Amino acid sequence: MAYLDALDAWSLWHRHATLLLPGPDRDAVAYVPATAYDHSWAHAARHAATDRVLSAAGLLACRA
């Protein structure tokens, strides 16, 4: 599956909650290798509410 740009991929995600086409119906299991934990996602989640307030006030978020 190829996407024209990031907005194209996001649009598909928004409409179908997937970035891949559904595969054939079978009993096979797909192996997805583990990745390292990315602390930036947890950091962003912790600060999301504060970022919304700052954004509503027209201020930039602080990412110290």
Rosetta constraint file for C-alpha pairs under 8 A:
AtomPair CA 1 CA 20 HARMONIC 6.69 0.50
AtomPair CA 1 CA 21 HARMONIC 7.37 0.50
AtomPair CA 3 CA 8 HARMONIC 5.90 0.50
AtomPair CA 3 CA 9 HARMONIC 5.77 0.50
AtomPair CA 4 CA 8 HARMONIC 5.91 0.50
AtomPair CA 4 CA 9 HARMONIC 7.71 0.50
AtomPair CA 5 CA 9 HARMONIC 6.62 0.50
AtomPair CA 6 CA 10 HARMONIC 6.14 0.50
AtomPair CA 7 CA 11 HARMONIC 5.98 0.50
AtomPair CA 8 CA 12 HARMONIC 6.46 0.50
AtomPair CA 9 CA 13 HARMONIC 6.29 0.50
AtomPair CA 9 CA 19 HARMONIC 6.67 0.50
AtomPair CA 10 CA 14 HARMONIC 6.00 0.50
AtomPair CA 11 CA 15 HARMONIC 6.18 0.50
AtomPair CA 12 CA 16 HARMONIC 5.87 0.50
AtomPair CA 12 CA 17 HARMONIC 7.19 0.50
AtomPair CA 12 CA 18 HARMONIC 6.83 0.50
AtomPair CA 12 CA 19 HARMONIC 6.42 0.50
AtomPair CA 13 CA 17 HARMONIC 4.46 0.50
AtomPair CA 13 CA 18 HARMONIC 4.95 0.50
AtomPair CA 13 CA 19 HARMONIC 5.62 0.50
AtomPair CA 38 CA 42 HARMONIC 7.63 0.50
AtomPair CA 39 CA 43 HARMONIC 6.19 0.50
AtomPair CA 40 CA 44 HARMONIC 6.05 0.50
AtomPair CA 41 CA 45 HARMONIC 6.19 0.50
AtomPair CA 42 CA 46 HARMONIC 6.22 0.50
AtomPair CA 43 CA 47 HARMONIC 6.42 0.50
AtomPair CA 44 CA 48 HARMONIC 5.87 0.50
AtomPair CA 47 CA 51 HARMONIC 6.05 0.50
AtomPair CA 48 CA 52 HARMONIC 6.26 0.50
AtomPair CA 49 CA 53 HARMONIC 6.55 0.50
AtomPair CA 50 CA 54 HARMONIC 6.23 0.50
AtomPair CA 50 CA 61 HARMONIC 7.95 0.50
AtomPair CA 51 CA 55 HARMONIC 5.93 0.50
AtomPair CA 51 CA 60 HARMONIC 7.79 0.50
AtomPair CA 51 CA 61 HARMONIC 5.50 0.50
AtomPair CA 52 CA 56 HARMONIC 6.07 0.50
AtomPair CA 53 CA 57 HARMONIC 6.36 0.50
AtomPair CA 54 CA 58 HARMONIC 6.33 0.50
AtomPair CA 54 CA 59 HARMONIC 4.98 0.50
AtomPair CA 54 CA 60 HARMONIC 6.32 0.50
AtomPair CA 54 CA 61 HARMONIC 6.28 0.50
AtomPair CA 55 CA 59 HARMONIC 5.30 0.50
AtomPair CA 55 CA 60 HARMONIC 6.27 0.50
AtomPair CA 55 CA 61 HARMONIC 7.25 0.50
